[in-house]
Amino acid sequence: MRISGRAQRIEPFYVMEVAKAAAKLAAEVAHSESPMIFLNIGEPDFTAPPLVQAAASKAIHDGRTQYTQATGLLELRERISDWYRQRFNVEVAANRIVVTAGASAALQMACLALIESGDEILMPDPSYPCNRHFVSAADGRAVLVPATAAERFQLSADKVESAWTDATRGVLLASPSNPTGTSIHPDELRRIHSVVSGKGGVTIIDEIYLGLSHDSQYGQTALALDEDIISINSFSKYFNMTGWRLGWMVVPQRIVPVIERLAQNLFICPSTIAQHAALACFEAESIAEYERRRAEFKARRDYFIPALNALGLTVPVMPDGAFYAWADCSAACEKLGIKDSWDLSFEIMNKAHVAVTPGRDFGTADTERYIRFSTASSMTHLHQAIDRLKAFLA
């Protein structure tokens, strides 16, 4: 059977490959004195709050489980619009919002709608691997532009200008970013968008961690800049609904019909039950719980990053959002005689029983010297992990 070139261009998702190895070892040590601690997957340890769970159960009980329109429930789109107004003081019309089967579906449709075969999309290196594969699946080519700690591991307007060619179609950014937890300063984002729009390109920005910002100067939506910016968001991270597979995208009004056609054919509609549940995300009681959890994520960051730095696993830029630590492990590798972060990650997993993610997934610009830690686990697990890492490194 012939496999398409498109499928062969998609590299393995090493985060998941490491996760499989960690799960196998976890089963073996489950009843030992040091069961596995998982700091490898970017998934909140919180689940959907009570009102959201109750809304899902009620939708099932009431039989509200049939297809919705492809763009999602109008009531949910209006609730999302209200959230932008209340949280960010930005007016986003509900008819520009398309509810999707997770942020992944939104990214796929954005790429299919805007990228032709051979088009190039600029992205920072490091960046989330699946984003570049969405570009590849649309027969485009992701061009990774090295971004340094001095640049907060984000693209700059100058680098976008320098990397732009006749084949460039636009940029795909993330703010806050996975794996670094860093955001683009609004002034720099404005300059980037000015360069892109001046060349007739498109600015797509992944904002799925926006609700988990910890710094007001960065915790602003790109939608405040221009209605031509395409923003991708999700109920997975801030709203703690990872497995519900529900997200949304905000697009210029003129391309809503294009996205709707794609959604009708590719997905029919997002999960109806998840949509009815998500309506309860915006109740005052739920928002209060999400804010309490956001404060807990910040407290975890504030403990874990200095603790890593003290161990010589240096985080060069303090993350301003999300729940990741992008740590330089080159000194630890040199000390222990280990080749790179890939081998070190497996050593940590096998000897310290802490699952972490090597930098290999996230690009090629020095990523072999970085490890990504997820701080989405409990404070208890983070303390235990630091103790184990300290013993391992000693």
C-alpha positions as CSV (number, residue, x, y, z in Angstrom):
1,M,0.0,0.0,0.0
2,R,1.4,3.4,-1.0
3,I,1.7,6.0,1.8
4,S,1.2,9.6,0.7
5,G,4.2,11.9,0.7
6,R,2.1,14.2,2.9
7,A,1.8,11.5,5.6
8,Q,5.5,10.7,5.4
9,R,6.4,14.3,6.0
10,I,4.7,14.2,9.4
11,E,7.4,13.4,12.0
12,P,6.6,11.4,15.1
13,F,5.3,13.4,18.0
14,Y,8.1,12.6,20.4
15,V,6.2,14.0,23.4
16,M,3.8,11.1,23.0
17,E,6.6,8.6,22.3
18,V,8.3,9.5,25.6
19,A,4.9,9.4,27.3
20,K,4.4,5.8,26.2
21,A,7.8,4.8,27.6
22,A,6.9,6.6,30.8
23,A,3.5,4.9,31.1
24,K,5.2,1.5,30.7
25,L,7.7,2.2,33.4
26,A,5.0,3.8,35.6
27,A,3.1,0.5,35.6
28,E,6.3,-1.3,36.7
29,V,7.0,1.1,39.6
30,A,3.4,1.9,40.6
31,H,3.7,0.1,44.0
32,S,7.3,1.1,44.7
33,E,8.5,3.8,47.1
34,S,8.9,6.2,44.1
35,P,6.0,5.9,41.7
36,M,6.3,7.9,38.5
37,I,5.8,11.6,38.6
38,F,4.6,13.0,35.2
39,L,5.9,16.4,34.3
40,N,5.9,15.6,30.6
41,I,2.4,16.3,29.3
42,G,0.8,19.8,29.2
43,E,-2.4,18.8,30.8
44,P,-3.9,20.5,33.9
45,D,-4.4,18.2,36.9
46,F,-7.7,20.0,37.4
47,T,-10.8,18.7,35.7
48,A,-13.9,20.6,34.5
49,P,-15.5,22.4,37.5
50,P,-18.9,21.3,39.0
51,L,-21.2,23.5,36.9
52,V,-19.5,22.3,33.7
53,Q,-19.9,18.7,34.6
54,A,-23.5,19.2,35.6
55,A,-24.3,21.0,32.3
56,A,-22.9,18.0,30.4
57,S,-25.0,15.6,32.4
58,K,-28.1,17.7,31.9
59,A,-27.5,17.9,28.2
60,I,-27.4,14.1,28.0
61,H,-30.4,13.7,30.2
62,D,-32.4,16.2,28.2
63,G,-31.4,14.6,24.9
64,R,-29.5,17.6,23.6
65,T,-27.0,15.5,21.8
66,Q,-27.8,15.9,18.1
67,Y,-25.8,17.9,15.6
68,T,-25.4,21.6,16.0
69,Q,-24.6,24.0,13.1
70,A,-21.0,23.6,11.9
71,T,-19.9,26.9,13.4
72,G,-21.2,25.9,16.8
73,L,-24.0,26.9,19.1
74,L,-24.9,30.6,18.7
75,E,-25.3,30.9,22.4
76,L,-21.8,29.6,23.0
77,R,-20.3,32.0,20.4
78,E,-22.1,34.8,22.2
79,R,-20.7,33.7,25.6
80,I,-17.2,33.7,24.1
81,S,-17.8,37.1,22.7
82,D,-18.8,38.4,26.1
83,W,-15.7,36.8,27.6
84,Y,-13.5,38.8,25.3
85,R,-15.4,42.0,26.3
86,Q,-15.3,41.3,30.0
87,R,-11.8,39.8,30.3
88,F,-9.8,41.8,27.7
89,N,-12.0,44.8,27.0
90,V,-12.0,43.8,23.3
91,E,-15.1,43.7,21.1
92,V,-15.2,40.5,19.1
93,A,-18.5,39.9,17.2
94,A,-20.0,36.5,17.8
95,N,-20.4,36.0,14.0
96,R,-16.6,36.0,13.7
97,I,-16.3,33.2,16.2
98,V,-16.3,29.6,15.0
99,V,-16.5,26.8,17.6
100,T,-14.3,23.9,16.6
101,A,-13.4,20.3,17.6
102,G,-10.5,21.5,19.7
103,A,-7.8,24.1,18.8
104,S,-6.3,21.4,16.5
105,A,-9.3,21.5,14.2
106,A,-9.2,25.3,14.2
107,L,-5.5,25.3,13.2
108,Q,-6.2,22.6,10.5
109,M,-9.0,24.7,9.0
110,A,-7.0,27.9,9.1
111,C,-4.1,26.2,7.2
112,L,-6.4,24.6,4.7
113,A,-8.2,27.8,4.1
114,L,-5.2,30.0,3.6
115,I,-2.2,27.9,2.5
116,E,-1.5,26.8,-1.1
117,S,0.9,24.1,-2.1
118,G,4.5,25.5,-1.7
119,D,3.5,28.4,0.6
120,E,5.9,29.0,3.5
121,I,4.8,30.0,7.0
122,L,7.3,31.5,9.4
123,M,7.4,30.1,12.9
124,P,9.8,30.6,15.9
125,D,12.2,27.8,16.8
126,P,11.4,26.5,19.4
127,S,7.7,26.1,18.9
128,Y,4.9,23.5,19.3
129,P,5.6,20.7,16.8
130,C,2.0,20.0,15.8
131,N,1.6,23.6,14.5
132,R,4.2,23.1,11.8
133,H,2.6,19.8,10.9
134,F,-0.7,21.5,10.3
135,V,1.1,23.6,7.8
136,S,2.7,20.5,6.2
137,A,-0.7,18.8,6.0
138,A,-1.9,21.7,3.9
139,D,1.0,21.2,1.5
140,G,2.8,24.2,2.9
141,R,6.2,24.4,4.5
142,A,6.9,25.6,8.0
143,V,10.1,27.7,8.1
144,L,11.5,27.7,11.6
145,V,13.3,30.9,12.5
146,P,15.7,30.6,15.4
147,A,14.6,32.6,18.4
148,T,16.9,33.3,21.4
149,A,16.4,33.8,25.1
150,A,17.1,37.5,24.6
151,E,14.0,37.5,22.3
152,R,11.9,35.5,24.8
153,F,12.1,32.6,22.3
154,Q,9.7,34.5,20.0
155,L,9.9,36.0,16.6
156,S,10.7,39.7,16.1
157,A,9.5,42.0,13.3
158,D,13.1,42.3,12.1
159,K,13.5,38.5,11.9
160,V,10.2,38.2,10.0
161,E,11.3,40.9,7.6
162,S,14.7,39.2,7.0
163,A,13.2,35.7,6.6
164,W,10.4,36.8,4.2
165,T,10.7,35.5,0.6
166,D,8.4,35.4,-2.4
167,A,7.1,32.1,-1.2
168,T,6.2,33.3,2.3
169,R,2.4,33.4,3.1
170,G,2.5,34.6,6.7
171,V,3.4,33.7,10.3
172,L,2.1,31.2,12.8
173,L,2.9,32.4,16.3
174,A,1.9,31.3,19.8
175,S,1.6,33.6,22.8
176,P,2.0,32.3,25.5
177,S,4.1,29.6,23.9
178,N,4.5,25.9,24.3
179,P,7.3,24.9,25.2
180,T,8.6,28.2,26.8
181,G,5.6,29.8,28.5
182,T,6.7,33.1,27.1
183,S,4.6,35.7,25.3
184,I,5.2,38.3,22.6
185,H,5.1,41.8,23.9
186,P,2.1,43.6,22.4
187,D,4.3,46.3,20.8
188,E,6.4,43.7,19.1
189,L,3.4,41.8,17.9
190,R,2.0,45.0,16.4
191,R,5.3,45.5,14.5
192,I,5.3,41.9,13.3
193,H,1.7,42.2,12.1
194,S,2.5,45.4,10.4
195,V,5.3,43.7,8.4
196,V,3.1,40.7,7.6
197,S,0.1,42.7,6.5
198,G,2.3,45.1,4.5
199,K,3.4,42.2,2.5
200,G,-0.1,40.9,2.0
201,G,0.4,38.0,4.3
202,V,-1.6,36.5,7.2
203,T,-1.0,36.5,10.9
204,I,-2.2,33.4,12.7
205,I,-1.7,33.3,16.5
206,D,-2.3,30.4,18.8
207,E,-3.7,31.9,22.1
208,I,-4.8,28.7,23.8
209,Y,-2.8,29.6,27.0
210,L,-4.0,33.2,27.0
211,G,-6.3,32.7,30.0
212,L,-3.3,31.4,32.0
213,S,-1.2,34.7,31.7
214,H,0.5,35.9,34.9
215,D,1.7,39.3,33.7
216,S,-0.7,42.0,32.6
217,Q,1.7,43.5,30.0
218,Y,1.6,40.2,28.1
219,G,-1.8,38.9,28.9
220,Q,-3.6,40.6,26.1
221,T,-5.3,39.1,23.1
222,A,-3.9,39.9,19.6
223,L,-7.4,40.6,18.5
224,A,-7.1,44.0,20.0
225,L,-4.7,45.0,17.2
226,D,-6.6,44.2,14.0
227,E,-9.7,42.3,12.8
228,D,-7.6,40.6,10.2
229,I,-5.6,38.6,12.7
230,I,-6.7,35.0,13.1
231,S,-6.7,33.8,16.7
232,I,-6.9,30.2,17.8
233,N,-8.2,29.3,21.3
234,S,-9.3,26.3,23.3
235,F,-11.3,25.1,26.3
236,S,-8.5,22.7,27.2
237,K,-6.1,24.8,29.2
238,Y,-7.6,27.7,31.1
239,F,-11.0,26.0,31.1
240,N,-9.6,22.5,32.1
241,M,-11.5,20.5,29.4
242,T,-8.6,18.7,27.6
243,G,-10.4,15.5,26.6
244,W,-13.7,17.3,25.7
245,R,-12.0,18.4,22.4
246,L,-13.5,21.8,22.1
247,G,-12.0,25.0,20.9
248,W,-12.7,28.1,18.8
249,M,-11.2,30.4,16.3
250,V,-11.8,34.1,15.6
251,V,-11.5,35.1,11.9
252,P,-12.3,38.0,9.7
253,Q,-16.0,38.0,8.8
254,R,-15.2,37.6,5.1
255,I,-13.7,34.2,5.6
256,V,-16.3,32.8,8.0
257,P,-18.2,31.1,5.1
258,V,-14.9,29.5,3.9
259,I,-14.3,28.1,7.4
260,E,-17.9,27.0,7.7
261,R,-17.7,25.0,4.4
262,L,-14.5,23.3,5.7
263,A,-16.1,22.5,9.1
264,Q,-19.3,21.1,7.5
265,N,-17.2,18.7,5.4
266,L,-14.4,17.8,7.7
267,F,-16.1,17.7,11.1
268,I,-19.9,18.3,10.7
269,C,-19.9,20.0,14.0
270,P,-18.0,20.1,17.3
271,S,-19.2,17.8,20.2
272,T,-22.7,18.9,21.1
273,I,-22.4,17.7,24.7
274,A,-19.1,19.6,25.1
275,Q,-20.7,22.7,23.7
276,H,-23.6,22.6,26.1
277,A,-21.1,22.0,29.0
278,A,-18.9,24.9,27.9
279,L,-21.7,27.3,28.3
280,A,-21.3,26.8,32.1
281,C,-17.6,27.8,31.9
282,F,-18.7,31.5,31.8
283,E,-20.9,31.4,34.9
284,A,-19.5,33.6,37.7
285,E,-19.0,30.6,39.9
286,S,-16.9,28.8,37.2
287,I,-14.8,31.9,36.4
288,A,-14.1,32.4,40.1
289,E,-12.9,28.7,40.2
290,Y,-10.7,29.2,37.1
291,E,-9.1,32.3,38.6
292,R,-8.4,30.4,41.8
293,R,-6.7,27.7,39.7
294,R,-4.8,30.3,37.7
295,A,-3.3,31.6,40.9
296,E,-2.4,28.0,41.8
297,F,-0.6,27.6,38.5
298,K,1.3,30.8,39.2
299,A,2.3,29.6,42.7
300,R,3.6,26.4,41.1
301,R,5.7,28.4,38.7
302,D,7.0,30.6,41.4
303,Y,8.2,27.6,43.3
304,F,9.5,25.4,40.6
305,I,11.5,27.7,38.3
306,P,13.8,29.0,41.1
307,A,14.2,25.4,42.3
308,L,15.3,24.2,38.9
309,N,17.7,27.1,38.6
310,A,19.3,26.2,41.9
311,L,19.9,22.7,40.5
312,G,21.7,24.0,37.4
313,L,18.7,23.3,35.2
314,T,18.6,26.9,34.2
315,V,15.4,28.5,32.8
316,P,16.7,31.5,30.9
317,V,13.4,33.3,30.6
318,M,10.8,33.3,33.3
319,P,7.6,32.1,31.7
320,D,4.8,34.7,31.9
321,G,2.0,32.2,31.2
322,A,1.0,28.6,30.5
323,F,2.6,25.9,32.8
324,Y,5.9,25.1,31.3
325,A,9.6,25.5,32.2
326,W,12.1,25.4,29.3
327,A,15.3,24.5,31.0
328,D,18.8,24.4,29.7
329,C,20.2,21.1,30.8
330,S,23.6,21.3,29.0
331,A,25.5,21.8,32.3
332,A,23.8,18.7,33.7
333,C,24.6,16.7,30.6
334,E,28.3,17.7,30.7
335,K,28.5,16.9,34.4
336,L,27.0,13.4,34.0
337,G,28.6,12.6,30.7
338,I,25.3,12.4,28.9
339,K,25.0,13.4,25.2
340,D,21.9,15.6,25.1
341,S,18.5,16.2,26.5
342,W,17.0,13.2,24.8
343,D,19.3,10.8,26.7
344,L,19.1,12.8,29.9
345,S,15.3,12.7,29.8
346,F,15.4,8.9,29.7
347,E,18.0,8.8,32.5
348,I,15.8,11.0,34.7
349,M,12.8,8.8,33.8
350,N,14.5,5.5,34.6
351,K,16.5,6.5,37.6
352,A,14.5,9.3,39.3
353,H,11.1,8.2,38.0
354,V,10.2,11.7,36.8
355,A,8.9,11.9,33.3
356,V,10.0,15.0,31.3
357,T,10.0,16.0,27.7
358,P,13.3,16.4,25.7
359,G,13.6,19.4,23.4
360,R,13.8,17.3,20.2
361,D,10.1,17.9,19.4
362,F,10.2,21.6,19.4
363,G,12.7,22.5,16.7
364,T,16.4,22.4,15.8
365,A,17.9,25.6,17.2
366,D,19.8,24.3,20.2
367,T,16.8,22.3,21.3
368,E,19.0,19.3,22.1
369,R,20.2,21.2,25.2
370,Y,16.7,21.9,26.6
371,I,14.2,19.9,28.6
372,R,10.5,21.0,28.9
373,F,9.0,20.5,32.3
374,S,5.2,20.8,32.8
375,T,4.2,22.5,36.0
376,A,0.6,21.5,35.5
377,S,1.0,18.8,38.3
378,S,0.3,19.3,41.9
379,M,2.6,21.3,44.2
380,T,3.2,18.0,46.1
381,H,4.4,16.3,42.9
382,L,6.6,19.3,42.1
383,H,8.3,19.2,45.5
384,Q,8.9,15.5,45.1
385,A,10.2,15.9,41.6
386,I,12.7,18.6,42.8
387,D,13.9,16.3,45.6
388,R,14.4,13.4,43.1
389,L,16.2,15.6,40.6
390,K,18.5,16.9,43.3
391,A,19.4,13.3,44.3
392,F,19.8,12.3,40.6
393,L,22.1,15.2,39.8
394,A,24.2,14.6,42.9
